[in-house]
Amino acid sequence: MEAIIMPVVVLGITGVLMGLFLAFASKKFEVEVDPKVEAILAVLPGANCGACGFPGCAGYAAGVALEGAKMTLCAPGGPKVAAKIGDIMGVAVEMPVKKKPAAKKPVEKKVAQTGEPISASQEFIEKNKRMLMKFKDAFDAGDKEGYEKLENLAKMAKKDELLKYYEEIKAGKIVPDGSAPAAAGAASANPISATKEFVEKNKRMLMKFKEAFDAGDKEGYEKLENLAKMAKKEELLKYYEEIKAGKIVPDPATMADNPAAKEEASKVETKVGDSKKQEAAYCSTLGDGLCVPEQNEKTKEELKNKLNHLKQQKGQKRINSIL
């Protein structure tokens, strides 16, 4: 009997001692929990969804109470739970307002412009379309500062032609599409009065002059004028003046001969022919046969050859004297 009782007594005493030790240890090593954490945990829905970015509701409660996490992160609880957490923390909570997506602005349909176009050439419009449209938009919108700024820029760049078309826009004229054929009355319908043959031969010079003039490059187009004056190309100078007056250089491939220019060219030929006839008639009256234009040319050539021969002889003599 004693053999059974003794082990039972020993086990009982050991169990009591272990219980007392565990009770002491739990009190000694107890971790204090912030009452706010417990209170917050109590109001949370307990879904442990992790939508708040913390590991479960306990982690979120500790994050709010101890780390200052936002009190509006509990998606399942919504505004009500956020308000309760705010009461526990002693802070008023405002839920963030979700912004509605901005409504798409209706696309404005551009109405086709109607009215008299500016008198600029198609080439000028193609090169300056952006500036012309910016000026028109600013003027139509009543943006005085905007269109006056564009006018000042054109004045600084000495682009008088651009300023001229700005004035036409202010007078109510429209800027036509540069890629479309120019309307009647525009400068493109008023080509220079040169013949097709002349344009074909001088297209490059004429276009260079027009580009320099349209760009306001005074130095460039004056240089071309001076070259034409030095070469005594009066006809080219005449067409330069027409270009400066706003006329265009037509494409020789599509142009028909200008009747007026053709007539003028024939008049020049007639004048040259008449002068030759007069010279022949005058010379024939002398009766010596030396005044016939063809013989005169031959005589001039002979004299020229003799003169060159004499010069060569003189040069040879000088060389011999030096040697």
Secondary structure, DSSP 8 states (H G I E B T S, - for coil): -HHHHHHHHHHHHHHHHHHHHHHHHHHHT-----HHHHHHHHHS------TTSSSHHHHHHHHHHHH---TT--TTTHHHHHHHHHHHHT------------------------S-B-S--HHHHHHHHHHHHHHHHHHHTT-HHHHHHHHHHHHHTT-HHHHHHHHHHHTT-B---TTS---TTSGGGSB-S--HHHHHHHHHHHHHHHHHHHTT-HHHHHHHHHHHHHTT-HHHHHHHHHHHTT-B---TTT----HHHHHHHHHHHHHHHHHHHHHHHHHHTT-SSS-SHHHHHHHHHHHHHHHHHHHHHHHHHHHHHH-
